[in-house]
Amino acid sequence: MIYKVKSTRIEAVNADLLVFFVTEEDWEVDVRRLDKNNGEILRHLKHVDFSGKEGAQEDFPYFKNDVKQVLFIGVGKKNNFRLEDLRNHAAKISKKARSVAYLDSAKRS
């Protein structure tokens, strides 16, 4: 399994799992950038009461640009976010990435 971390345009992403770190203040704006066409992702996140609070996480199937799944991770208040927090989320990301890879391999079998 290969992990890459970079900041880029969504159109340029080719990955099994796309991870978005979102803040409490801006999560809806960030999701709208991804979900330009029909608002389905935003409706889903509101339905499950996703808020961008620290530690909140929710995934959604995406299937664009070869992306299979999008994982949204809440990092809390924008002013409180630290780079150290990214490290704390690494285990969650790794676990989700393994489950996406497992589901993909199961479909091929």
ZALOPA-940828 format. One record per residue: residue number from 1; residue in three letters; x, y, z of N, C-alpha, C, O in turn. Coordinates in Angstrom, 1 decimal, always signed. Last residue first. Layout:
N
<r NUM; 'ALA'; <X; Y; Z>; <X; Y; Z>; <X; Y; Z>; <X; Y; Z>>,
...
END
This chain:
109
<r 109; 'SER'; <-12.1; -10.5; -6.9>; <-12.0; -11.9; -6.8>; <-13.2; -12.6; -7.4>; <-13.3; -13.8; -7.3>>,
<r 108; 'ARG'; <-12.6; -7.8; -7.1>; <-11.8; -8.4; -8.2>; <-11.8; -9.9; -8.1>; <-11.6; -10.6; -9.1>>,
<r 107; 'LYS'; <-13.8; -7.2; -4.7>; <-14.6; -7.1; -5.9>; <-13.9; -7.8; -7.1>; <-14.6; -8.3; -8.0>>,
<r 106; 'ALA'; <-11.7; -7.6; -3.0>; <-12.8; -8.5; -2.9>; <-13.6; -8.4; -4.1>; <-14.2; -9.5; -4.6>>,
<r 105; 'SER'; <-10.1; -5.4; -3.5>; <-9.6; -6.7; -3.9>; <-10.7; -7.7; -3.8>; <-10.7; -8.7; -4.6>>,
<r 104; 'ASP'; <-11.8; -3.3; -2.5>; <-11.5; -3.4; -3.9>; <-11.0; -4.7; -4.3>; <-11.3; -5.2; -5.4>>,
<r 103; 'LEU'; <-11.9; -4.0; +0.2>; <-13.1; -4.0; -0.6>; <-12.8; -4.1; -2.1>; <-13.5; -4.8; -2.8>>,
<r 102; 'TYR'; <-9.2; -3.6; +0.8>; <-9.8; -4.9; +1.0>; <-11.0; -5.0; +0.1>; <-11.2; -6.0; -0.6>>,
<r 101; 'ALA'; <-8.9; -0.8; +0.3>; <-8.1; -1.8; -0.5>; <-8.7; -3.2; -0.4>; <-8.7; -3.9; -1.4>>,
<r 100; 'VAL'; <-10.6; +0.1; +2.3>; <-11.0; +0.4; +0.9>; <-10.2; -0.6; +0.0>; <-10.8; -1.1; -1.0>>,
<r 99; 'SER'; <-9.3; -0.8; +4.6>; <-10.6; -1.3; +4.3>; <-11.0; -1.1; +2.9>; <-11.7; -1.9; +2.3>>,
<r 98; 'ARG'; <-6.9; +0.7; +4.4>; <-6.8; -0.8; +4.3>; <-8.2; -1.4; +4.0>; <-8.3; -2.4; +3.2>>,
<r 97; 'ALA'; <-7.9; +3.2; +4.7>; <-7.3; +2.9; +3.5>; <-7.2; +1.4; +3.3>; <-7.4; +0.8; +2.2>>,
<r 96; 'LYS'; <-8.8; +3.1; +7.4>; <-9.8; +3.2; +6.3>; <-9.2; +2.8; +5.0>; <-9.8; +2.2; +4.2>>,
<r 95; 'LYS'; <-6.3; +2.8; +8.7>; <-7.3; +1.8; +8.8>; <-8.4; +1.8; +7.7>; <-8.8; +0.8; +7.1>>,
<r 94; 'SER'; <-5.1; +5.2; +7.9>; <-4.5; +3.9; +7.5>; <-5.5; +2.8; +7.6>; <-5.6; +1.9; +6.7>>,
<r 93; 'ILE'; <-6.7; +7.1; +9.2>; <-6.6; +7.1; +7.7>; <-6.0; +5.7; +7.2>; <-6.5; +5.2; +6.3>>,
<r 92; 'LYS'; <-6.3; +6.4; +11.8>; <-7.6; +6.4; +11.3>; <-7.6; +6.3; +9.7>; <-8.3; +5.5; +9.1>>,
<r 91; 'ALA'; <-3.6; +6.9; +12.1>; <-4.1; +5.6; +12.3>; <-5.5; +5.4; +11.7>; <-5.8; +4.4; +11.1>>,
<r 90; 'ALA'; <-3.4; +9.7; +11.6>; <-2.8; +8.8; +10.7>; <-3.3; +7.4; +10.8>; <-3.5; +6.7; +9.8>>,
<r 89; 'HIS'; <-4.2; +11.6; +13.4>; <-5.2; +11.0; +12.5>; <-4.7; +9.9; +11.6>; <-5.5; +9.3; +10.9>>,
<r 88; 'ASN'; <-1.9; +12.4; +14.6>; <-2.9; +11.7; +15.4>; <-4.0; +11.0; +14.6>; <-4.6; +10.1; +15.0>>,
<r 87; 'ARG'; <-0.7; +13.8; +12.6>; <-0.1; +12.6; +13.0>; <-1.1; +11.7; +13.8>; <-1.1; +10.5; +13.7>>,
<r 86; 'LEU'; <-2.4; +16.1; +12.6>; <-2.3; +15.2; +11.4>; <-1.8; +13.8; +11.8>; <-2.3; +12.8; +11.3>>,
<r 85; 'ASP'; <-1.7; +17.3; +15.0>; <-3.0; +16.7; +14.9>; <-3.1; +15.7; +13.7>; <-3.8; +14.7; +13.7>>,
<r 84; 'GLU'; <+0.7; +18.6; +14.5>; <+0.7; +17.4; +15.3>; <-0.6; +16.6; +15.2>; <-0.6; +15.4; +15.3>>,
<r 83; 'LEU'; <-0.2; +21.0; +13.4>; <+0.3; +19.9; +12.5>; <+0.4; +18.6; +13.2>; <+0.3; +17.5; +12.6>>,
<r 82; 'ARG'; <-3.3; +22.0; +14.9>; <-1.8; +21.9; +14.9>; <-1.4; +20.8; +13.9>; <-2.1; +19.9; +13.7>>,
<r 81; 'PHE'; <-6.1; +24.1; +15.4>; <-5.4; +23.0; +14.6>; <-3.9; +23.1; +14.6>; <-3.4; +24.2; +14.4>>,
<r 80; 'ASN'; <-7.3; +26.2; +16.5>; <-6.7; +25.2; +17.4>; <-6.0; +24.1; +16.7>; <-5.3; +23.3; +17.3>>,
<r 79; 'ASN'; <-8.5; +27.7; +14.5>; <-7.4; +28.3; +15.3>; <-6.7; +27.4; +16.2>; <-5.6; +27.6; +16.6>>,
<r 78; 'LYS'; <-10.5; +26.0; +13.6>; <-9.4; +26.3; +12.7>; <-8.2; +26.9; +13.5>; <-7.1; +26.5; +13.2>>,
<r 77; 'LYS'; <-11.7; +23.3; +15.6>; <-11.7; +24.8; +15.3>; <-10.4; +25.1; +14.6>; <-9.3; +24.6; +14.8>>,
<r 76; 'GLY'; <-11.6; +20.1; +14.1>; <-12.0; +21.0; +15.1>; <-12.0; +22.5; +14.7>; <-12.1; +22.8; +13.5>>,
<r 75; 'VAL'; <-11.2; +18.4; +12.1>; <-10.0; +18.7; +12.9>; <-10.4; +19.8; +13.9>; <-9.5; +20.4; +14.6>>,
<r 74; 'GLY'; <-12.8; +15.6; +10.7>; <-12.9; +16.8; +11.4>; <-11.7; +17.1; +12.2>; <-11.2; +16.3; +13.0>>,
<r 73; 'ILE'; <-12.4; +14.1; +7.7>; <-11.9; +14.0; +9.0>; <-12.0; +15.4; +9.6>; <-11.4; +16.4; +9.1>>,
<r 72; 'PHE'; <-13.8; +12.2; +5.2>; <-13.7; +13.5; +5.8>; <-13.4; +13.3; +7.2>; <-14.0; +12.6; +8.0>>,
<r 71; 'LEU'; <-12.8; +10.3; +2.5>; <-12.9; +10.3; +3.9>; <-12.8; +11.7; +4.4>; <-11.8; +12.4; +4.2>>,
<r 70; 'VAL'; <-14.1; +8.8; -0.4>; <-13.7; +10.0; +0.2>; <-13.9; +9.9; +1.7>; <-15.0; +9.6; +2.2>>,
<r 69; 'GLN'; <-13.3; +6.2; -2.7>; <-13.9; +6.6; -1.4>; <-13.3; +8.0; -1.0>; <-12.1; +8.2; -1.2>>,
<r 68; 'LYS'; <-12.2; +6.0; -5.2>; <-13.3; +5.1; -4.8>; <-14.0; +5.6; -3.6>; <-15.2; +5.4; -3.4>>,
<r 67; 'VAL'; <-11.1; +7.7; -8.0>; <-11.2; +7.7; -6.5>; <-12.4; +6.9; -6.1>; <-13.5; +7.0; -6.7>>,
<r 66; 'ASP'; <-11.0; +7.9; -10.7>; <-10.5; +6.7; -10.1>; <-10.5; +6.7; -8.6>; <-9.8; +5.8; -8.0>>,
<r 65; 'ASN'; <-12.5; +10.2; -11.1>; <-11.0; +10.3; -11.3>; <-10.4; +9.1; -10.6>; <-9.3; +9.2; -10.1>>,
<r 64; 'LYS'; <-15.0; +9.1; -8.9>; <-14.6; +10.0; -9.9>; <-13.1; +10.0; -10.0>; <-12.5; +9.9; -8.9>>,
<r 63; 'PHE'; <-16.1; +7.6; -6.7>; <-16.0; +7.1; -8.0>; <-15.9; +8.1; -9.1>; <-16.5; +8.0; -10.2>>,
<r 62; 'TYR'; <-17.2; +7.7; -3.9>; <-17.0; +8.9; -4.8>; <-17.0; +8.5; -6.3>; <-17.8; +9.1; -7.1>>,
<r 61; 'PRO'; <-18.7; +7.0; -0.8>; <-18.2; +6.5; -2.1>; <-18.2; +7.7; -3.1>; <-19.1; +8.5; -3.1>>,
<r 60; 'PHE'; <-17.6; +8.4; +2.2>; <-18.6; +8.5; +1.2>; <-18.0; +7.9; -0.1>; <-16.9; +8.3; -0.5>>,
<r 59; 'ASP'; <-17.2; +8.7; +5.8>; <-16.7; +8.4; +4.4>; <-17.9; +8.4; +3.5>; <-19.1; +8.2; +3.9>>,
<r 58; 'GLU'; <-16.3; +10.7; +8.6>; <-17.3; +10.1; +7.8>; <-16.8; +9.8; +6.4>; <-16.0; +10.6; +5.8>>,
<r 57; 'GLN'; <-15.4; +11.7; +11.8>; <-15.0; +11.2; +10.5>; <-16.2; +10.5; +9.9>; <-17.1; +9.9; +10.5>>,
<r 56; 'ALA'; <-14.2; +13.8; +14.4>; <-15.3; +13.3; +13.6>; <-14.8; +12.8; +12.3>; <-13.9; +13.3; +11.7>>,
<r 55; 'GLY'; <-11.9; +14.9; +15.6>; <-12.1; +13.5; +15.6>; <-13.3; +12.9; +14.8>; <-13.4; +11.7; +14.7>>,
<r 54; 'GLU'; <-13.4; +18.0; +16.1>; <-12.2; +17.2; +16.3>; <-12.5; +15.7; +16.4>; <-13.3; +15.3; +17.3>>,
<r 53; 'LYS'; <-16.1; +18.6; +13.8>; <-15.5; +18.7; +15.2>; <-14.3; +17.7; +15.2>; <-14.2; +16.7; +14.5>>,
<r 52; 'GLY'; <-17.4; +18.6; +11.5>; <-16.0; +19.0; +11.4>; <-15.4; +19.1; +12.8>; <-14.2; +19.5; +12.9>>,
<r 51; 'SER'; <-19.9; +17.5; +11.6>; <-19.8; +18.9; +11.9>; <-18.4; +19.4; +11.8>; <-18.1; +20.6; +12.0>>,
<r 50; 'PHE'; <-22.6; +15.3; +10.6>; <-21.1; +15.6; +10.6>; <-21.0; +17.1; +10.8>; <-21.7; +17.9; +10.3>>,
<r 49; 'ASP'; <-25.2; +14.2; +10.7>; <-24.7; +15.2; +11.7>; <-23.2; +15.4; +11.8>; <-22.7; +15.7; +12.8>>,
<r 48; 'VAL'; <-26.0; +12.7; +8.6>; <-25.4; +12.0; +9.7>; <-24.8; +12.9; +10.8>; <-24.0; +12.5; +11.7>>,
<r 47; 'HIS'; <-27.0; +14.8; +7.0>; <-27.9; +13.7; +7.5>; <-27.3; +13.0; +8.7>; <-28.0; +12.6; +9.6>>,
<r 46; 'LYS'; <-24.7; +16.1; +6.3>; <-25.7; +16.8; +7.2>; <-26.6; +15.8; +7.8>; <-27.0; +15.9; +9.0>>,
<r 45; 'LEU'; <-23.6; +14.2; +4.6>; <-22.9; +14.6; +5.8>; <-23.8; +15.3; +6.8>; <-23.7; +15.2; +8.0>>,
<r 44; 'HIS'; <-25.6; +14.0; +2.6>; <-25.3; +12.9; +3.4>; <-24.6; +13.3; +4.7>; <-25.0; +12.8; +5.8>>,
<r 43; 'ARG'; <-25.5; +16.6; +1.5>; <-26.7; +16.1; +2.1>; <-26.4; +15.0; +3.0>; <-27.0; +14.9; +4.1>>,
<r 42; 'LEU'; <-22.8; +16.6; +0.5>; <-23.2; +17.5; +1.6>; <-24.5; +17.1; +2.3>; <-24.6; +17.1; +3.5>>,
<r 41; 'ILE'; <-23.1; +14.6; -1.5>; <-22.2; +14.4; -0.3>; <-22.5; +15.3; +0.8>; <-22.6; +14.9; +2.0>>,
<r 40; 'GLU'; <-24.9; +15.8; -3.3>; <-25.2; +14.5; -2.6>; <-24.4; +14.3; -1.4>; <-24.8; +13.8; -0.3>>,
<r 39; 'GLY'; <-24.7; +18.0; -4.9>; <-24.8; +18.2; -3.5>; <-25.1; +16.9; -2.6>; <-25.5; +17.0; -1.5>>,
<r 38; 'ASN'; <-24.2; +17.8; -7.6>; <-25.6; +17.5; -7.1>; <-25.8; +17.7; -5.6>; <-26.9; +17.6; -5.1>>,
<r 37; 'ASN'; <-21.6; +19.2; -8.3>; <-22.8; +18.9; -9.2>; <-24.1; +18.8; -8.5>; <-25.0; +19.6; -8.7>>,
<r 36; 'LYS'; <-19.6; +19.6; -6.4>; <-20.1; +20.7; -7.2>; <-21.4; +20.4; -7.9>; <-22.2; +21.3; -8.0>>,
<r 35; 'ASP'; <-18.1; +18.6; -4.1>; <-19.4; +18.1; -4.5>; <-20.2; +19.1; -5.3>; <-21.3; +19.5; -5.0>>,
<r 34; 'LEU'; <-15.8; +20.0; -3.5>; <-15.7; +18.6; -4.0>; <-17.0; +18.2; -4.7>; <-17.0; +17.5; -5.7>>,
<r 33; 'ARG'; <-16.9; +22.4; -2.6>; <-15.8; +22.4; -3.7>; <-15.7; +21.0; -4.3>; <-15.5; +20.9; -5.5>>,
<r 32; 'ARG'; <-18.5; +21.5; -0.5>; <-19.1; +22.1; -1.8>; <-18.1; +22.1; -2.9>; <-18.5; +21.9; -4.1>>,
<r 31; 'VAL'; <-16.6; +21.0; +1.4>; <-17.4; +19.9; +0.8>; <-18.0; +20.3; -0.5>; <-18.1; +19.6; -1.5>>,
<r 30; 'ASP'; <-15.8; +23.6; +2.1>; <-14.8; +22.6; +1.5>; <-15.5; +21.4; +0.8>; <-15.1; +21.0; -0.3>>,
<r 29; 'VAL'; <-18.2; +24.6; +3.1>; <-17.5; +25.2; +2.0>; <-16.6; +24.3; +1.3>; <-16.6; +24.1; +0.1>>,
<r 28; 'GLU'; <-18.5; +22.9; +5.4>; <-19.5; +22.9; +4.3>; <-18.9; +23.5; +3.0>; <-19.2; +23.0; +1.9>>,
<r 27; 'TRP'; <-16.2; +23.4; +7.0>; <-16.4; +22.1; +6.4>; <-17.4; +22.1; +5.2>; <-17.2; +21.4; +4.2>>,
<r 26; 'ASP'; <-15.4; +25.7; +8.3>; <-15.4; +25.7; +6.9>; <-15.7; +24.4; +6.2>; <-15.6; +24.3; +5.0>>,
<r 25; 'GLU'; <-15.5; +25.4; +11.1>; <-16.0; +26.6; +10.5>; <-16.2; +26.5; +9.0>; <-17.1; +27.1; +8.5>>,
<r 24; 'GLU'; <-14.4; +23.0; +11.7>; <-15.8; +23.2; +12.1>; <-16.4; +24.4; +11.3>; <-17.5; +24.4; +11.0>>,
<r 23; 'THR'; <-12.4; +21.8; +8.9>; <-12.6; +22.5; +10.2>; <-14.1; +22.7; +10.5>; <-14.9; +22.6; +9.6>>,
<r 22; 'VAL'; <-11.2; +18.8; +7.5>; <-12.1; +20.0; +7.4>; <-12.2; +20.5; +8.8>; <-12.2; +19.8; +9.8>>,
<r 21; 'PHE'; <-9.3; +16.9; +5.3>; <-9.3; +17.5; +6.7>; <-10.1; +18.7; +6.6>; <-9.8; +19.7; +5.9>>,
<r 20; 'PHE'; <-10.0; +14.3; +3.2>; <-10.2; +15.8; +3.4>; <-10.2; +16.1; +4.9>; <-11.0; +15.5; +5.6>>,
<r 19; 'VAL'; <-8.6; +11.8; +1.2>; <-8.8; +12.3; +2.6>; <-8.9; +13.8; +2.6>; <-8.0; +14.5; +2.1>>,
<r 18; 'LEU'; <-9.4; +9.3; -0.9>; <-9.1; +10.7; -0.8>; <-9.5; +11.2; +0.5>; <-10.7; +11.0; +1.0>>,
<r 17; 'LEU'; <-8.4; +6.2; -2.0>; <-9.0; +6.9; -0.9>; <-8.5; +8.4; -0.9>; <-7.3; +8.6; -1.0>>,
<r 16; 'ASP'; <-7.2; +5.5; -4.5>; <-8.4; +4.7; -3.9>; <-9.1; +5.5; -2.9>; <-10.4; +5.4; -2.8>>,
<r 15; 'ALA'; <-6.6; +8.1; -6.9>; <-6.3; +7.4; -5.6>; <-7.5; +6.6; -5.2>; <-8.6; +6.9; -5.6>>,
<r 14; 'ASN'; <-5.7; +10.8; -8.4>; <-6.0; +9.4; -8.9>; <-5.6; +8.5; -7.7>; <-4.4; +8.2; -7.5>>,
<r 13; 'VAL'; <-6.4; +14.2; -8.9>; <-6.3; +13.1; -8.0>; <-6.6; +11.7; -8.6>; <-7.7; +11.6; -9.3>>,
<r 12; 'ALA'; <-7.0; +16.4; -10.4>; <-5.7; +15.7; -10.6>; <-5.5; +14.5; -9.8>; <-4.5; +13.8; -9.9>>,
<r 11; 'GLU'; <-9.4; +17.4; -9.5>; <-9.4; +16.8; -10.8>; <-8.1; +16.1; -11.1>; <-8.1; +15.2; -12.0>>,
<r 10; 'ILE'; <-8.7; +18.7; -7.1>; <-9.4; +17.4; -7.1>; <-9.4; +16.7; -8.4>; <-9.3; +15.4; -8.5>>,
<r 9; 'ARG'; <-5.3; +19.9; -6.9>; <-6.7; +20.1; -7.4>; <-7.4; +18.7; -7.4>; <-6.7; +17.7; -7.7>>,
<r 8; 'THR'; <-3.5; +19.4; -3.9>; <-3.6; +19.5; -5.3>; <-5.1; +19.7; -5.7>; <-6.0; +19.7; -4.8>>,
<r 7; 'SER'; <-1.1; +18.5; -1.6>; <-2.2; +19.4; -1.8>; <-2.3; +19.6; -3.3>; <-1.3; +20.0; -3.9>>,
<r 6; 'LYS'; <-0.4; +15.2; -0.4>; <-0.1; +16.4; -1.1>; <-1.4; +17.2; -1.3>; <-2.5; +16.8; -1.1>>,
<r 5; 'VAL'; <+0.9; +12.2; +0.5>; <+0.2; +13.3; +1.0>; <+0.6; +14.5; +0.2>; <+1.8; +14.8; +0.0>>,
<r 4; 'LYS'; <+0.4; +8.7; -0.1>; <+0.9; +10.0; -0.6>; <+0.1; +11.1; +0.0>; <-1.1; +11.1; +0.1>>,
<r 3; 'TYR'; <+1.1; +5.4; +0.4>; <+0.5; +6.6; +0.9>; <+1.2; +7.8; +0.3>; <+2.4; +7.9; +0.3>>,
<r 2; 'ILE'; <+0.6; +2.2; -0.9>; <+1.4; +3.4; -1.0>; <+0.5; +4.6; -0.5>; <-0.6; +4.7; -0.9>>,
<r 1; 'MET'; <+0.8; -1.2; +0.0>; <+0.0; +0.0; +0.0>; <+0.9; +1.2; +0.0>; <+1.8; +1.3; +0.8>>,
END
